[in-house]
């Protein structure tokens, strides 16, 4: 069991924010992560203290220093807000190409459907015009 860490430097916080945000965004869970962080923002202090409460059990699974840094990160609302913003930025950055391809695919499908209906209705209209003559 390591000593209890009671402060986190600005640099450590920024590194931790970037690591967590990148981990979440790379797995396509940014919207869920943002939703959870935003909904729990009013309880950030309680959540941080709860993480310290279960620290002896969490040390079995997680690295103690990083776990404590994350708990300290959650203590300040500023860092939670920065974490949400960073997840959003990375999600946009990492998924920009995928979203652009999906948009193009939707546009192609829309154009094909539009061309099909124009062909069907134009043909029937021309057939009706021929019958009238």
JOWO-V505787 format. One record per residue. N is the residue number from 0. RES is the residue in one small letter. PSI is psi in whole degrees, -180 to 180 (* if undefined). Layout:
# JOWO-V505787
((N & RES & PSI) (N & RES & PSI))
This chain:
# JOWO-V505787
((0 & x & 127) (1 & x & 170) (2 & x & 154) (3 & x & 129) (4 & x & 130) (5 & x & -10) (6 & x & 159) (7 & x & 134) (8 & x & 162) (9 & x & -42) (10 & x & -45) (11 & x & -39) (12 & x & -44) (13 & x & -41) (14 & x & -45) (15 & x & -42) (16 & x & -46) (17 & x & -43) (18 & x & -47) (19 & x & -45) (20 & x & -42) (21 & x & -41) (22 & x & -46) (23 & x & -46) (24 & x & -38) (25 & x & -24) (26 & x & 6) (27 & x & 23) (28 & x & 21) (29 & x & -42) (30 & x & -39) (31 & x & -41) (32 & x & -41) (33 & x & -43) (34 & x & -46) (35 & x & -47) (36 & x & -42) (37 & x & -41) (38 & x & -28) (39 & x & 2) (40 & x & -42) (41 & x & -20) (42 & x & 18) (43 & x & -38) (44 & x & -42) (45 & x & -42) (46 & x & -39) (47 & x & -45) (48 & x & -35) (49 & x & -38) (50 & x & -37) (51 & x & -33) (52 & x & -40) (53 & x & 11) (54 & x & -45) (55 & x & -35) (56 & x & -36) (57 & x & -27) (58 & x & -22) (59 & x & -35) (60 & x & -45) (61 & x & 162) (62 & x & 125) (63 & x & -44) (64 & x & -47) (65 & x & -37) (66 & x & -45) (67 & x & -39) (68 & x & -42) (69 & x & -39) (70 & x & -41) (71 & x & -34) (72 & x & -41) (73 & x & -15) (74 & x & -35) (75 & x & 129) (76 & x & -33) (77 & x & -44) (78 & x & -36) (79 & x & -43) (80 & x & -43) (81 & x & -37) (82 & x & -44) (83 & x & -47) (84 & x & -41) (85 & x & -40) (86 & x & -41) (87 & x & -46) (88 & x & -47) (89 & x & -36) (90 & x & -45) (91 & x & -44) (92 & x & -45) (93 & x & -28) (94 & x & 10) (95 & x & -47) (96 & x & -44) (97 & x & -42) (98 & x & -38) (99 & x & -42) (100 & x & -42) (101 & x & -38) (102 & x & -44) (103 & x & -41) (104 & x & -43) (105 & x & -41) (106 & x & -41) (107 & x & -45) (108 & x & -41) (109 & x & -44) (110 & x & -41) (111 & x & -44) (112 & x & -41) (113 & x & -44) (114 & x & -40) (115 & x & -49) (116 & x & -36) (117 & x & -41) (118 & x & -45) (119 & x & -49) (120 & x & -32) (121 & x & -41) (122 & x & -46) (123 & x & -38) (124 & x & -42) (125 & x & -38) (126 & x & -41) (127 & x & -38) (128 & x & -39) (129 & x & -37) (130 & x & -35) (131 & x & -32) (132 & x & *))
